[in-house]
């Protein structure tokens, strides 16, 4: 039963990644694209966790934590760049 739940969840998150990719390409504004990229990072983290459950190994969980930290820093840096035009003060 857990196998079918994993297949369903992986399919849902993969579909969400495709929808977000469409939003990155066709968004009307830059802020919408940044939000779509951040949502893509969250979906990728969820996929890494699901693959970790599927494989039964902890390396995917560690990779998801690293990816979450990198995604957060990238979103904050890009938001700061949009607001001030400079990242490092």
C-alpha positions as CSV (number, residue, x, y, z in Angstrom):
1,X,0.0,0.0,0.0
2,X,2.9,2.4,0.8
3,X,4.3,1.8,-2.7
4,X,1.1,3.0,-4.3
5,X,1.0,6.0,-2.1
6,X,4.6,6.8,-3.0
7,X,3.9,6.5,-6.7
8,X,0.9,8.8,-6.3
9,X,2.8,11.4,-4.3
10,X,5.8,11.4,-6.7
11,X,3.4,11.8,-9.6
12,X,1.6,14.7,-7.9
13,X,4.9,16.5,-7.1
14,X,6.3,15.9,-10.6
15,X,3.1,17.4,-12.1
16,X,3.4,20.4,-9.7
17,X,7.0,20.9,-10.9
18,X,5.7,21.0,-14.5
19,X,3.1,23.5,-13.6
20,X,5.6,25.6,-11.8
21,X,8.0,25.4,-14.8
22,X,5.2,26.7,-17.0
23,X,4.7,29.5,-14.5
24,X,8.3,30.4,-14.6
25,X,8.2,30.7,-18.4
26,X,4.8,32.4,-18.8
27,X,4.6,34.6,-15.6
28,X,3.6,38.3,-16.1
29,X,6.1,39.7,-13.6
30,X,9.5,39.0,-12.1
31,X,8.0,38.4,-8.6
32,X,5.7,35.7,-10.0
33,X,8.8,34.0,-11.5
34,X,10.7,34.2,-8.2
35,X,7.7,32.7,-6.4
36,X,7.4,29.9,-8.9
37,X,11.1,29.1,-8.6
38,X,10.7,29.0,-4.8
39,X,7.8,26.7,-5.1
40,X,9.8,24.5,-7.5
41,X,12.5,24.2,-4.8
42,X,9.9,23.1,-2.3
43,X,8.6,20.5,-4.7
44,X,12.1,19.2,-5.4
45,X,12.7,18.9,-1.7
46,X,9.5,16.9,-1.4
47,X,10.6,14.6,-4.2
48,X,14.0,14.1,-2.6
49,X,12.2,13.1,0.7
50,X,9.9,10.7,-1.2
51,X,12.8,9.1,-3.0
52,X,14.5,8.7,0.4
53,X,11.5,6.9,1.7
54,X,11.3,4.8,-1.4
55,X,15.0,3.8,-1.3
56,X,15.1,3.5,2.4
57,X,18.3,5.5,2.8
58,X,19.1,8.7,4.7
59,X,21.3,10.3,2.1
60,X,18.2,11.8,0.3
61,X,17.1,13.4,3.5
62,X,20.5,15.1,4.0
63,X,20.4,16.2,0.4
64,X,16.9,17.7,0.9
65,X,18.1,19.7,3.9
66,X,21.1,21.1,1.9
67,X,18.8,21.9,-1.0
68,X,16.3,23.6,1.4
69,X,19.1,25.8,2.8
70,X,20.4,26.7,-0.7
71,X,16.9,27.4,-2.0
72,X,16.1,29.7,1.0
73,X,19.3,31.7,0.6
74,X,18.7,32.0,-3.1
75,X,15.2,33.3,-2.7
76,X,16.2,35.8,0.0
77,X,19.1,37.0,-2.1
78,X,17.0,37.4,-5.2
79,X,14.2,39.2,-3.3
80,X,16.8,41.6,-1.8
81,X,18.2,42.2,-5.3
82,X,14.7,43.0,-6.6
83,X,14.0,45.5,-3.7
84,X,17.4,47.2,-3.5
85,X,19.2,46.4,-6.7
86,X,22.2,45.2,-4.8
87,X,22.8,42.1,-2.8
88,X,25.9,43.0,-0.8
89,X,25.8,46.3,1.0
